[in-house]
Amino acid sequence: MTPDELAEGLLDATLPQAEWRHAGHLTAAYALVTRFGPEHTVRLCRACIPPLNAAHGVANSAVGGYHETLTICFVSAVADAIARGRTLVEILASLDRDIPFRWWSRELLLSSDARRQWVAPDRAPLPFPAWQGAVVTR
């Protein structure tokens, strides 16, 4: 699927579950950030990921499904990479699914608080702004 097809599948909750893996998340973020910018992309993800999860039979709860901190982290990382002129291929190669553990402890990142709301890193500051919608922090 193309990046735009992945993004559209996310937006209308029709993306096949097989495409909604880490690379699919990053690819959809790339397409959305390119089209709408990071702030609007975060808002779109908040609105669209839970229904897509539900369509796949994944419960959005304190222990599974939508994760606010990871969403903001990866949208922000993708936005920063785009601003630095990185291609989608380079972004996919550089942002593995474990990269957030550079900045968050496992305990904090996997907590229900981090899943429900933005939680700032506890190990090291992010090397890019964290786009939280209308509020930008560093």
Phi and psi in degrees as GROMACS dihedral restraints (atoms count N, CA, C in turn):
[ dihedral_restraints ]
;  ai    aj    ak    al  type     phi  dphi    fc
    3     4     5     6     1   -77.3    20    10
    4     5     6     7     1   162.9    20    10
    6     7     8     9     1   -56.3    20    10
    7     8     9    10     1   -42.2    20    10
    9    10    11    12     1   -65.5    20    10
   10    11    12    13     1   -37.2    20    10
   12    13    14    15     1   -65.5    20    10
   13    14    15    16     1   -41.0    20    10
   15    16    17    18     1   -62.1    20    10
   16    17    18    19     1   -44.9    20    10
   18    19    20    21     1   -62.8    20    10
   19    20    21    22     1   -44.7    20    10
   21    22    23    24     1   -63.4    20    10
   22    23    24    25     1   -39.0    20    10
   24    25    26    27     1   -63.5    20    10
   25    26    27    28     1   -34.8    20    10
   27    28    29    30     1   -67.7    20    10
   28    29    30    31     1   -47.7    20    10
   30    31    32    33     1   -63.1    20    10
   31    32    33    34     1   -35.1    20    10
   33    34    35    36     1  -106.6    20    10
   34    35    36    37     1    12.8    20    10
   36    37    38    39     1    57.8    20    10
   37    38    39    40     1    35.4    20    10
   39    40    41    42     1  -114.4    20    10
   40    41    42    43     1     1.5    20    10
   42    43    44    45     1   -63.7    20    10
   43    44    45    46     1   126.6    20    10
   45    46    47    48     1   -60.7    20    10
   46    47    48    49     1   143.6    20    10
   48    49    50    51     1   -57.7    20    10
   49    50    51    52     1   -34.3    20    10
   51    52    53    54     1   -62.7    20    10
   52    53    54    55     1   -24.5    20    10
   54    55    56    57     1   -88.9    20    10
   55    56    57    58     1   -12.1    20    10
   57    58    59    60     1   -96.6    20    10
   58    59    60    61     1    57.8    20    10
   60    61    62    63     1  -107.7    20    10
   61    62    63    64     1  -173.1    20    10
   63    64    65    66     1   -55.1    20    10
   64    65    66    67     1   -49.0    20    10
   66    67    68    69     1   -61.8    20    10
   67    68    69    70     1   -36.0    20    10
   69    70    71    72     1   -66.1    20    10
   70    71    72    73     1   -40.2    20    10
   72    73    74    75     1   -59.4    20    10
   73    74    75    76     1   -49.8    20    10
   75    76    77    78     1   -65.6    20    10
   76    77    78    79     1   -39.1    20    10
   78    79    80    81     1   -67.0    20    10
   79    80    81    82     1   -43.0    20    10
   81    82    83    84     1   -63.2    20    10
   82    83    84    85     1   -42.1    20    10
   84    85    86    87     1   -60.9    20    10
   85    86    87    88     1   -41.9    20    10
   87    88    89    90     1   -58.7    20    10
   88    89    90    91     1   -48.3    20    10
   90    91    92    93     1   -64.3    20    10
   91    92    93    94     1   -42.6    20    10
   93    94    95    96     1   -70.7    20    10
   94    95    96    97     1   -42.9    20    10
   96    97    98    99     1   -63.5    20    10
   97    98    99   100     1   -40.9    20    10
   99   100   101   102     1   -61.6    20    10
  100   101   102   103     1   -39.3    20    10
  102   103   104   105     1   -82.1    20    10
  103   104   105   106     1   -40.9    20    10
  105   106   107   108     1  -119.3    20    10
  106   107   108   109     1   -11.3    20    10
  108   109   110   111     1    86.2    20    10
  109   110   111   112     1   163.9    20    10
  111   112   113   114     1   -69.5    20    10
  112   113   114   115     1   -38.4    20    10
  114   115   116   117     1   -62.3    20    10
  115   116   117   118     1   -48.7    20    10
  117   118   119   120     1   -67.9    20    10
  118   119   120   121     1   -34.2    20    10
  120   121   122   123     1   -62.4    20    10
  121   122   123   124     1   -41.5    20    10
  123   124   125   126     1   -60.0    20    10
  124   125   126   127     1   -45.1    20    10
  126   127   128   129     1   -63.1    20    10
  127   128   129   130     1   -40.8    20    10
  129   130   131   132     1   -63.3    20    10
  130   131   132   133     1   -43.2    20    10
  132   133   134   135     1   -62.0    20    10
  133   134   135   136     1   -42.3    20    10
  135   136   137   138     1   -57.4    20    10
  136   137   138   139     1   -38.9    20    10
  138   139   140   141     1   -81.8    20    10
  139   140   141   142     1   -31.5    20    10
  141   142   143   144     1  -102.9    20    10
  142   143   144   145     1   -28.0    20    10
  144   145   146   147     1   -67.5    20    10
  145   146   147   148     1   -46.3    20    10
  147   148   149   150     1   -56.8    20    10
  148   149   150   151     1   -43.9    20    10
  150   151   152   153     1   -65.3    20    10
  151   152   153   154     1   -34.9    20    10
  153   154   155   156     1   -65.4    20    10
  154   155   156   157     1   -43.9    20    10
  156   157   158   159     1   -57.1    20    10
  157   158   159   160     1   -47.0    20    10
  159   160   161   162     1   -60.9    20    10
  160   161   162   163     1   -39.2    20    10
  162   163   164   165     1   -62.8    20    10
  163   164   165   166     1   -26.6    20    10
  165   166   167   168     1   -92.3    20    10
  166   167   168   169     1     3.0    20    10
  168   169   170   171     1    79.2    20    10
  169   170   171   172     1    20.1    20    10
  171   172   173   174     1  -100.7    20    10
  172   173   174   175     1   121.6    20    10
  174   175   176   177     1   -74.5    20    10
  175   176   177   178     1   137.4    20    10
  177   178   179   180     1   -94.1    20    10
  178   179   180   181     1   105.1    20    10
  180   181   182   183     1  -143.1    20    10
  181   182   183   184     1  -172.1    20    10
  183   184   185   186     1   -68.6    20    10
  184   185   186   187     1   -13.8    20    10
  186   187   188   189     1  -124.5    20    10
  187   188   189   190     1    -1.1    20    10
  189   190   191   192     1  -159.3    20    10
  190   191   192   193     1   166.2    20    10
  192   193   194   195     1    84.7    20    10
  193   194   195   196     1  -142.7    20    10
  195   196   197   198     1   -57.0    20    10
  196   197   198   199     1   138.3    20    10
  198   199   200   201     1  -131.7    20    10
  199   200   201   202     1   104.9    20    10
  201   202   203   204     1   -59.6    20    10
  202   203   204   205     1   -47.9    20    10
  204   205   206   207     1   -64.7    20    10
  205   206   207   208     1   -43.7    20    10
  207   208   209   210     1   -65.7    20    10
  208   209   210   211     1   -38.6    20    10
  210   211   212   213     1   -60.7    20    10
  211   212   213   214     1   -49.1    20    10
  213   214   215   216     1   -63.7    20    10
  214   215   216   217     1   -42.0    20    10
  216   217   218   219     1   -58.2    20    10
  217   218   219   220     1   -52.1    20    10
  219   220   221   222     1   -72.6    20    10
  220   221   222   223     1   -38.6    20    10
  222   223   224   225     1   -60.9    20    10
  223   224   225   226     1   -42.7    20    10
  225   226   227   228     1   -64.8    20    10
  226   227   228   229     1   -42.0    20    10
  228   229   230   231     1   -64.9    20    10
  229   230   231   232     1   -42.1    20    10
  231   232   233   234     1   -64.8    20    10
  232   233   234   235     1   -44.1    20    10
  234   235   236   237     1   -60.3    20    10
  235   236   237   238     1   -42.3    20    10
  237   238   239   240     1   -63.7    20    10
  238   239   240   241     1   -42.9    20    10
  240   241   242   243     1   -64.1    20    10
  241   242   243   244     1   -41.2    20    10
  243   244   245   246     1   -62.1    20    10
  244   245   246   247     1   -44.3    20    10
  246   247   248   249     1   -61.5    20    10
  247   248   249   250     1   -27.6    20    10
  249   250   251   252     1   -89.0    20    10
  250   251   252   253     1     4.4    20    10
  252   253   254   255     1    83.5    20    10
  253   254   255   256     1    14.9    20    10
  255   256   257   258     1   -75.4    20    10
  256   257   258   259     1   144.3    20    10
  258   259   260   261     1   -83.8    20    10
  259   260   261   262     1   166.5    20    10
  261   262   263   264     1   -59.1    20    10
  262   263   264   265     1   -41.1    20    10
  264   265   266   267     1   -59.9    20    10
  265   266   267   268     1   -43.3    20    10
  267   268   269   270     1   -66.4    20    10
  268   269   270   271     1   -38.7    20    10
  270   271   272   273     1   -64.1    20    10
  271   272   273   274     1   -46.6    20    10
  273   274   275   276     1   -61.4    20    10
  274   275   276   277     1   -35.3    20    10
  276   277   278   279     1   -74.6    20    10
  277   278   279   280     1   -27.5    20    10
  279   280   281   282     1   -98.2    20    10
  280   281   282   283     1   -18.9    20    10
  282   283   284   285     1  -110.9    20    10
  283   284   285   286     1    75.0    20    10
  285   286   287   288     1   -72.2    20    10
  286   287   288   289     1   163.9    20    10
  288   289   290   291     1   -66.3    20    10
  289   290   291   292     1   -17.7    20    10
  291   292   293   294     1   -94.0    20    10
  292   293   294   295     1    -2.0    20    10
  294   295   296   297     1   -58.0    20    10
  295   296   297   298     1   -32.8    20    10
  297   298   299   300     1   -60.0    20    10
  298   299   300   301     1   -22.9    20    10
  300   301   302   303     1   -71.0    20    10
  301   302   303   304     1    -6.4    20    10
  303   304   305   306     1   -69.1    20    10
  304   305   306   307     1   -29.9    20    10
  306   307   308   309     1  -110.1    20    10
  307   308   309   310     1   -26.6    20    10
  309   310   311   312     1  -118.7    20    10
  310   311   312   313     1   145.3    20    10
  312   313   314   315     1   -70.5    20    10
  313   314   315   316     1   154.2    20    10
  315   316   317   318     1   -59.1    20    10
  316   317   318   319     1   -43.2    20    10
  318   319   320   321     1   -58.8    20    10
  319   320   321   322     1   -47.3    20    10
  321   322   323   324     1   -69.8    20    10
  322   323   324   325     1   -46.4    20    10
  324   325   326   327     1   -64.9    20    10
  325   326   327   328     1   -32.5    20    10
  327   328   329   330     1   -91.0    20    10
  328   329   330   331     1     6.6    20    10
  330   331   332   333     1   -75.6    20    10
  331   332   333   334     1   158.3    20    10
  333   334   335   336     1   -66.3    20    10
  334   335   336   337     1   -30.9    20    10
  336   337   338   339     1   -61.1    20    10
  337   338   339   340     1   -46.8    20    10
  339   340   341   342     1   -67.1    20    10
  340   341   342   343     1   -30.3    20    10
  342   343   344   345     1   -71.5    20    10
  343   344   345   346     1   -38.5    20    10
  345   346   347   348     1   -83.1    20    10
  346   347   348   349     1   -33.8    20    10
  348   349   350   351     1  -147.6    20    10
  349   350   351   352     1   163.9    20    10
  351   352   353   354     1   -63.2    20    10
  352   353   354   355     1   129.8    20    10
  354   355   356   357     1  -126.7    20    10
  355   356   357   358     1   124.4    20    10
  357   358   359   360     1   -65.3    20    10
  358   359   360   361     1   151.2    20    10
  360   361   362   363     1   -60.2    20    10
  361   362   363   364     1   148.0    20    10
  363   364   365   366     1  -112.7    20    10
  364   365   366   367     1    -6.1    20    10
  366   367   368   369     1  -100.6    20    10
  367   368   369   370     1   -42.0    20    10
  369   370   371   372     1  -159.1    20    10
  370   371   372   373     1   150.9    20    10
  372   373   374   375     1   -68.2    20    10
  373   374   375   376     1   149.8    20    10
  375   376   377   378     1   -65.1    20    10
  376   377   378   379     1   143.9    20    10
  378   379   380   381     1   -85.7    20    10
  379   380   381   382     1    15.6    20    10
  381   382   383   384     1  -151.1    20    10
  382   383   384   385     1   160.9    20    10
  384   385   386   387     1   -65.2    20    10
  385   386   387   388     1   144.5    20    10
  387   388   389   390     1   -95.6    20    10
  388   389   390   391     1   106.2    20    10
  390   391   392   393     1   -78.5    20    10
  391   392   393   394     1   115.7    20    10
  393   394   395   396     1  -113.7    20    10
  394   395   396   397     1    24.6    20    10
  396   397   398   399     1   101.9    20    10
  397   398   399   400     1  -117.3    20    10
  399   400   401   402     1   -81.9    20    10
  400   401   402   403     1   -12.9    20    10
  402   403   404   405     1  -108.9    20    10
  403   404   405   406     1   131.9    20    10
  405   406   407   408     1  -116.8    20    10
  406   407   408   409     1   129.4    20    10
  408   409   410   411     1  -124.5    20    10
  409   410   411   412     1   164.9    20    10
